[in-house]
Amino acid sequence: MNTRKIVMKMLMAAALAVPMAALPTAQAHAAVFVGISVGFAPPVLPVYTQPLCPGPGYMWTPGYWAYGPDGYYWVPGVWVQPPVAGVLWTPAYWGWEGGAYIFHAGYWGPHVGFYGGINYGFGYGGVGFVGGEWRGGAFFYNRAVANVNVVNVTNVYVRNVTVVNHSTVAFNGGAGGIQARPTAQETAWSHESHFQPTANQVSHQSFAAQNRSQWASVNNGRPTVSAAASVGAYHDHPTNPTLASRPNQREANQDQRIANGLRDGQMTSGEAARAEHTQSNIDQQVHNDRIANGGTLTNQERQRINGEQNAASRQIYRDNHNANTIGPNEVNQREANQEQRIANGERSGQMTSGEAARAQNSQSNIAQQTHNDRTANGGALNQQQRQQVNHEQNKASKQIHQENHNGNKDGKGR
């Protein structure tokens, strides 16, 4: 290996290690950059379609050219969850400075800063971001530019956007580059406290760096996968752009429908217990099959799982449309929130099928106990029973958090 490649491996290792090893993600901190300079410009930006948003709370991070020992490689655009509510993503960009192209890393912050005037699309037209906005603790999506399914994502609005920069140039400054400079406001925002890319984003870039089909030297500037629905979807399908762009929907959608039924009062605790138990069994079977097959499912296994989910889907529909209803209450809202978190974890790939099976089993047990207590008490819970349910949900909540942040990826060893 030549000296240049050794130096680049050291630089890239440092760049990928800093956010995970040295920087806490539980609190805001000043931005840290590991400089990478290259003597020639990155390829033009590929033109691609934005995958469907996996669910509420996900934010779009545009794809970009990164640089490694084997040259430029494309990191697919991807939907990710932000480190905290209220922050926005400022994309990475390359800038011509001092006779070289310098990489400026992306970051999370209260405002979108300067990203070189690069038109990354989907709300990132070169200045600021118009693809969505925070309203209180919820992120709302601008359907004029964001690809969202209003069945799963209800926090939406429409604000038409006029695009004046149609360039696919991927760098700022120098010959042929975008001739944009930061405004005084963007400069001020660059000095705010920032969050570094999340561990999920770091894993995403690292995985892309190891995929030869993403290297410009191999694909001539046309990466195999330009965008992915989630980090997990890209890990599962690194050379299949169609599958990589599909959210892990089936398991997550069932959990979403259970959450919606609980939240709307259309699904009782007893019905939820049955639905969650079914999902737990299916998730466990998927986990066992993948373990037995080195991380994948055979066609026969996929067909069997699909048949089981079809039956589960029909039962959820019946439960959500029969005459059994319950008025709004804190216990069912809490359970709905847990189901939503499980669904989000499955969509992002942060919760494996084995972990989802455990989480669903816990929810099923809690819902069944709630149902039994209500039946015994004429439809209501007494104070002691509510406290017990809340205590059990607190434990379940901690477990869901751990499983969504432990680094186990969807489709790998599930």
C-alpha positions as CSV (number, residue, x, y, z in Angstrom):
1,M,0.0,0.0,0.0
2,N,1.5,3.4,-1.0
3,T,2.0,6.3,1.4
4,R,-0.9,8.3,0.2
5,K,-3.3,5.4,0.9
6,I,-1.9,4.9,4.4
7,V,-2.3,8.6,5.2
8,M,-5.9,8.6,3.8
9,K,-6.8,5.5,5.9
10,M,-5.5,7.3,9.0
11,L,-7.5,10.4,8.2
12,M,-10.7,8.5,7.5
13,A,-10.4,6.4,10.6
14,A,-10.0,9.6,12.6
15,A,-12.9,11.3,10.9
16,L,-15.2,8.3,11.6
17,A,-14.0,7.7,15.1
18,V,-14.4,11.3,16.5
19,P,-18.2,11.5,16.6
20,M,-18.6,8.1,18.2
21,A,-15.7,7.9,20.7
22,A,-15.0,11.4,21.7
23,L,-18.2,13.4,21.4
24,P,-21.3,12.9,23.5
25,T,-24.6,13.0,21.6
26,A,-26.8,13.7,24.6
27,Q,-25.8,17.4,24.7
28,A,-24.9,20.0,22.1
29,H,-21.3,20.9,21.6
30,A,-19.1,22.9,19.3
31,A,-18.4,21.4,15.9
32,V,-15.3,19.4,15.4
33,F,-13.8,18.8,11.9
34,V,-11.1,16.5,10.7
35,G,-9.8,18.1,7.5
36,I,-9.4,16.1,4.3
37,S,-7.9,17.8,1.2
38,V,-7.8,16.4,-2.3
39,G,-6.1,17.7,-5.4
40,F,-8.9,17.1,-7.8
41,A,-12.7,17.9,-7.8
42,P,-15.4,15.5,-6.9
43,P,-17.7,14.2,-9.6
44,V,-21.1,15.9,-10.3
45,L,-24.0,15.0,-8.1
46,P,-26.1,12.1,-9.3
47,V,-29.7,12.8,-10.0
48,Y,-32.0,10.5,-8.1
49,T,-35.5,10.2,-6.6
50,Q,-36.0,10.7,-2.8
51,P,-37.2,7.4,-1.2
52,L,-40.4,7.5,0.8
53,C,-40.0,8.8,4.3
54,P,-40.1,5.8,6.7
55,G,-42.2,7.5,9.3
56,P,-42.7,10.5,11.6
57,G,-39.6,12.1,13.1
58,Y,-37.2,11.1,10.3
59,M,-35.3,13.8,8.5
60,W,-33.7,13.8,5.1
61,T,-29.8,14.0,4.8
62,P,-28.7,14.4,1.2
63,G,-26.1,12.2,-0.4
64,Y,-22.6,13.5,-0.9
65,W,-19.2,12.5,-2.3
66,A,-16.8,11.5,0.5
67,Y,-13.1,10.6,0.0
68,G,-11.2,7.5,1.1
69,P,-8.0,5.5,0.2
70,D,-9.5,4.5,-3.1
71,G,-10.7,8.0,-4.1
72,Y,-14.2,9.5,-4.1
73,Y,-17.2,7.4,-3.1
74,W,-20.8,8.2,-2.9
75,V,-22.6,8.2,0.5
76,P,-26.3,7.7,-0.3
77,G,-28.9,10.2,0.8
78,V,-30.9,8.7,3.6
79,W,-33.7,9.4,6.1
80,V,-32.4,9.4,9.7
81,Q,-33.6,10.4,13.1
82,P,-31.9,13.6,14.6
83,P,-30.0,13.4,17.8
84,V,-32.6,15.6,19.6
85,A,-35.8,17.5,18.7
86,G,-35.4,21.0,17.3
87,V,-32.2,20.6,15.2
88,L,-31.7,20.7,11.5
89,W,-29.1,19.1,9.2
90,T,-26.4,21.2,7.5
91,P,-25.0,19.0,4.6
92,A,-21.4,18.4,4.0
93,Y,-19.7,20.1,1.1
94,W,-16.3,20.4,-0.8
95,G,-14.7,23.8,-1.1
96,W,-11.7,25.0,-3.2
97,E,-9.3,26.6,-0.7
98,G,-5.6,27.2,-0.8
99,G,-5.0,25.1,-3.9
100,A,-7.0,22.0,-2.8
101,Y,-10.5,20.8,-2.4
102,I,-11.3,20.8,1.4
103,F,-14.1,18.7,2.9
104,H,-16.5,20.4,5.3
105,A,-18.4,17.9,7.4
106,G,-22.1,18.1,8.0
107,Y,-23.6,18.8,11.4
108,W,-26.9,19.2,13.3
109,G,-27.8,22.6,14.8
110,P,-30.6,25.0,15.5
111,H,-30.2,26.5,12.0
112,V,-29.0,25.3,8.6
113,G,-25.6,26.9,7.9
114,F,-23.6,27.4,4.8
115,Y,-23.2,24.3,2.6
116,G,-21.4,25.8,-0.3
117,G,-24.4,26.8,-2.3
118,I,-24.7,23.2,-3.5
119,N,-28.1,22.2,-4.8
120,Y,-28.6,18.8,-3.1
121,G,-32.4,18.9,-3.9
122,F,-35.4,17.9,-1.7
123,G,-35.4,21.2,0.2
124,Y,-31.6,21.9,0.1
125,G,-31.5,24.2,-2.9
126,G,-28.2,25.8,-2.1
127,V,-29.3,28.1,0.7
128,G,-31.2,27.0,3.9
129,F,-33.7,24.2,4.0
130,V,-37.4,24.3,2.9
131,G,-38.2,20.6,3.2
132,G,-39.8,20.9,6.6
133,E,-39.8,22.7,9.9
134,W,-40.1,22.1,13.6
135,R,-43.4,23.1,15.3
136,G,-43.0,22.6,19.0
137,G,-41.6,19.1,19.5
138,A,-42.8,17.7,16.2
139,F,-41.3,17.9,12.7
140,F,-43.6,18.9,9.9
141,Y,-42.9,17.9,6.3
142,N,-43.3,20.2,3.2
143,R,-45.0,17.9,0.7
144,A,-44.0,20.2,-2.1
145,V,-40.5,18.7,-1.9
146,A,-40.5,15.8,0.6
147,N,-41.7,12.3,-0.3
148,V,-44.0,11.3,2.5
149,N,-47.0,9.0,2.9
150,V,-49.8,10.9,4.6
151,V,-51.1,7.6,6.0
152,N,-48.0,7.2,8.2
153,V,-47.0,10.8,8.4
154,T,-49.7,13.3,9.3
155,N,-47.5,16.3,10.2
156,V,-47.5,17.8,6.7
157,Y,-48.0,21.1,4.9
158,V,-47.6,22.4,1.3
159,R,-45.4,25.4,0.5
160,N,-44.3,25.6,-3.1
161,V,-40.6,26.2,-3.8
162,T,-39.0,27.8,-6.8
163,V,-35.6,26.3,-7.7
164,V,-33.2,28.8,-9.3
165,N,-30.0,26.7,-9.0
166,H,-30.2,23.6,-11.3
167,S,-26.5,22.9,-11.2
168,T,-25.2,19.4,-10.3
169,V,-21.7,20.7,-9.5
170,A,-20.6,19.2,-6.2
171,F,-18.1,21.7,-5.0
172,N,-17.8,25.4,-4.1
173,G,-15.2,27.9,-5.4
174,G,-12.4,27.4,-7.9
175,A,-12.7,26.8,-11.6
176,G,-16.2,25.5,-12.5
177,G,-17.4,25.5,-8.9
178,I,-20.4,27.2,-7.3
179,Q,-19.5,30.8,-6.6
180,A,-21.4,31.2,-3.4
181,R,-20.2,32.8,-0.1
182,P,-21.7,32.5,3.3
183,T,-23.9,35.4,4.5
184,A,-23.2,37.2,7.7
185,Q,-26.1,35.2,9.3
186,E,-24.8,31.9,8.0
187,T,-21.3,32.8,9.4
188,A,-22.9,33.5,12.8
189,W,-24.8,30.2,12.7
190,S,-21.6,28.3,12.1
191,H,-20.4,29.4,15.6
192,E,-23.5,27.9,17.3
193,S,-23.3,24.8,19.4
194,H,-23.7,21.8,17.1
195,F,-24.2,18.0,17.2
196,Q,-21.9,15.9,15.2
197,P,-23.4,13.2,12.8
198,T,-25.1,10.5,14.8
199,A,-23.6,7.0,15.2
200,N,-26.1,5.8,12.7
201,Q,-24.9,8.4,10.1
202,V,-21.2,7.5,10.8
203,S,-22.0,3.8,10.3
204,H,-23.8,4.7,7.0
205,Q,-20.7,6.5,5.6
206,S,-18.4,3.8,6.8
207,F,-20.5,1.2,5.1
208,A,-20.6,3.1,1.8
209,A,-16.8,3.5,1.9
210,Q,-16.4,-0.3,1.9
211,N,-18.8,-0.8,-1.0
212,R,-16.9,-0.9,-4.3
213,S,-20.0,-0.1,-6.3
214,Q,-20.1,3.3,-4.7
215,W,-16.5,4.2,-5.7
216,A,-16.2,6.8,-8.4
217,S,-13.2,4.9,-9.8
218,V,-15.5,1.9,-10.3
219,N,-18.8,3.5,-11.3
220,N,-17.5,6.5,-13.2
221,G,-19.5,8.9,-11.1
222,R,-22.7,6.9,-11.3
223,P,-23.1,5.1,-7.9
224,T,-25.2,2.0,-7.8
225,V,-27.2,3.2,-4.8
226,S,-27.8,7.0,-4.8
227,A,-30.4,7.1,-2.0
228,A,-31.8,4.8,0.7
229,A,-34.9,4.8,2.8
230,S,-32.9,4.0,6.0
231,V,-29.5,3.0,7.1
232,G,-30.8,-0.5,7.7
233,A,-32.3,-0.7,4.2
234,Y,-28.9,0.2,2.6
235,H,-27.1,-2.3,4.8
236,D,-29.5,-5.0,3.7
237,H,-29.4,-4.1,0.0
238,P,-26.0,-2.4,-0.8
239,T,-26.1,-3.2,-4.5
240,N,-29.9,-3.1,-5.1
241,P,-31.1,0.5,-5.5
242,T,-34.8,-0.6,-5.7
243,L,-34.8,-2.5,-2.4
244,A,-32.5,0.0,-0.7
245,S,-35.1,2.7,-1.4
246,R,-37.9,0.8,0.3
247,P,-38.5,1.3,4.0
248,N,-38.7,-1.8,6.1
249,Q,-42.4,-1.4,6.0
250,R,-44.2,-4.7,6.8
251,E,-43.3,-5.3,10.4
252,A,-43.2,-1.5,11.1
253,N,-46.6,-0.9,9.4
254,Q,-48.3,-3.5,11.5
255,D,-47.0,-1.8,14.7
256,Q,-48.0,1.6,13.3
257,R,-51.6,0.3,12.8
258,I,-51.7,-1.0,16.4
259,A,-50.4,2.3,17.7
260,N,-53.0,4.2,15.6
261,G,-55.8,2.0,16.9
262,L,-54.8,2.5,20.5
263,R,-54.4,6.2,20.1
264,D,-57.8,6.6,18.4
265,G,-59.6,4.3,20.9
266,Q,-60.5,1.8,18.1
267,M,-58.3,-0.9,19.6
268,T,-58.9,-2.1,23.2
269,S,-56.1,-3.3,25.4
270,G,-57.3,-6.9,25.0
271,E,-57.2,-6.6,21.2
272,A,-53.8,-4.9,21.3
273,A,-52.5,-7.7,23.5
274,R,-53.5,-10.3,20.9
275,A,-52.1,-8.2,18.0
276,E,-48.8,-7.6,19.8
277,H,-48.5,-11.3,20.7
278,T,-48.9,-12.2,17.1
279,Q,-46.3,-9.7,16.0
280,S,-43.9,-11.0,18.6
281,N,-44.3,-14.5,17.4
282,I,-43.7,-13.5,13.7
283,D,-40.7,-11.4,14.7
284,Q,-39.2,-14.2,16.7
285,Q,-39.7,-16.6,13.8
286,V,-37.9,-14.2,11.4
287,H,-35.1,-13.9,13.9
288,N,-34.7,-17.6,14.2
289,D,-34.8,-18.2,10.5
290,R,-32.2,-15.5,9.8
291,I,-29.9,-16.9,12.5
292,A,-30.2,-20.4,10.9
293,N,-29.5,-19.0,7.4
294,G,-26.5,-16.7,8.1
295,G,-28.6,-13.5,8.3
296,T,-31.1,-14.0,5.4
297,L,-34.4,-15.6,4.7
298,T,-35.1,-18.1,2.0
299,N,-37.8,-17.5,-0.6
300,Q,-40.0,-20.1,1.2
301,E,-39.5,-18.5,4.5
302,R,-40.3,-15.0,3.1
303,Q,-43.5,-16.4,1.6
304,R,-44.5,-18.0,4.9
305,I,-43.9,-14.8,6.9
306,N,-45.8,-12.8,4.3
307,G,-48.8,-15.2,4.7
308,E,-48.7,-14.9,8.5
309,Q,-48.5,-11.1,8.2
310,N,-51.5,-11.1,5.8
311,A,-53.5,-13.0,8.4
312,A,-52.3,-10.6,11.1
313,S,-53.2,-7.6,9.0
314,R,-56.8,-8.8,8.6
315,Q,-57.1,-9.3,12.3
316,I,-55.8,-5.8,13.0
317,Y,-58.3,-4.4,10.5
318,R,-61.1,-6.2,12.3
319,D,-60.0,-5.0,15.7
320,N,-59.8,-1.4,14.5
321,H,-63.2,-1.4,12.9
322,N,-65.4,-3.5,15.2
323,A,-67.8,-2.1,17.8
324,N,-65.2,-2.4,20.7
325,T,-63.9,1.1,21.5
326,I,-62.5,2.9,24.5
327,G,-62.3,6.6,25.3
328,P,-59.0,8.5,25.4
329,N,-56.9,7.5,28.4
330,E,-53.4,7.9,29.6
331,V,-52.6,4.1,29.8
332,N,-53.5,3.4,26.1
333,Q,-51.7,6.5,24.9
334,R,-48.6,5.3,26.7
335,E,-48.9,1.9,25.0
336,A,-49.5,3.6,21.6
337,N,-46.3,5.6,22.1
338,Q,-44.3,2.5,22.8
339,E,-45.7,0.9,19.6
340,Q,-44.7,4.0,17.7
341,R,-41.1,3.7,19.0
342,I,-40.9,0.0,18.0
343,A,-42.2,0.9,14.5
344,N,-39.6,3.7,14.2
345,G,-36.8,1.4,15.3
346,E,-37.8,-1.3,12.8
347,R,-38.1,1.3,9.9
348,S,-34.7,2.7,10.6
349,G,-33.1,-0.7,11.0
350,Q,-32.0,0.1,14.6
351,M,-34.3,-2.5,16.0
352,T,-33.8,-6.1,14.8
353,S,-36.5,-8.7,14.6
354,G,-35.3,-10.4,17.6
355,E,-35.3,-7.2,19.6
356,A,-38.8,-6.3,18.2
357,A,-40.0,-9.7,19.3
358,R,-38.9,-9.0,22.9
359,A,-40.4,-5.5,22.9
360,Q,-43.7,-6.7,21.5
361,N,-43.9,-9.6,24.0
362,S,-43.5,-7.0,26.8
363,Q,-46.2,-4.8,25.4
364,S,-48.5,-7.8,24.9
365,N,-48.1,-8.8,28.6
366,I,-48.7,-5.3,29.8
367,A,-51.8,-4.9,27.6
368,Q,-53.2,-8.2,28.7
369,Q,-52.8,-7.4,32.3
370,T,-54.5,-4.0,31.7
371,H,-57.3,-5.8,30.0
372,N,-57.7,-8.3,32.8
373,D,-57.7,-5.5,35.5
374,R,-60.3,-3.5,33.6
375,T,-62.5,-6.5,33.1
376,A,-62.3,-7.2,36.8
377,N,-63.1,-3.6,37.8
378,G,-66.0,-2.9,35.5
379,G,-63.9,-1.2,32.8
380,A,-61.6,1.0,34.8
381,L,-58.2,0.8,36.5
382,N,-57.7,1.8,40.1
383,Q,-54.8,4.0,41.2
384,Q,-52.6,1.1,42.3
385,Q,-53.1,-0.7,39.0
386,R,-52.3,2.5,37.0
387,Q,-49.1,2.9,39.0
388,Q,-48.2,-0.7,38.3
389,V,-48.8,-0.4,34.6
390,N,-46.8,2.9,34.5
391,H,-43.9,1.1,36.3
392,E,-43.9,-1.7,33.8
393,Q,-44.0,0.7,30.9
394,N,-41.0,2.6,32.4
395,K,-39.0,-0.6,32.3
396,A,-40.2,-1.4,28.8
397,S,-39.3,2.1,27.6
398,K,-35.7,1.8,28.8
399,Q,-35.4,-1.5,27.0
400,I,-36.8,0.0,23.8
401,H,-34.3,2.8,24.0
402,Q,-31.4,0.4,24.5
403,E,-32.4,-1.7,21.6
404,N,-32.8,1.4,19.3
405,H,-29.3,2.6,20.3
406,N,-27.1,-0.5,20.8
407,G,-25.7,-0.7,17.2
408,N,-27.5,-3.9,16.2
409,K,-28.6,-3.4,12.6
410,D,-31.7,-4.6,10.8
411,G,-31.0,-7.7,8.7
412,K,-27.7,-8.6,10.3
413,G,-27.8,-11.5,12.6
414,R,-31.5,-11.0,13.5
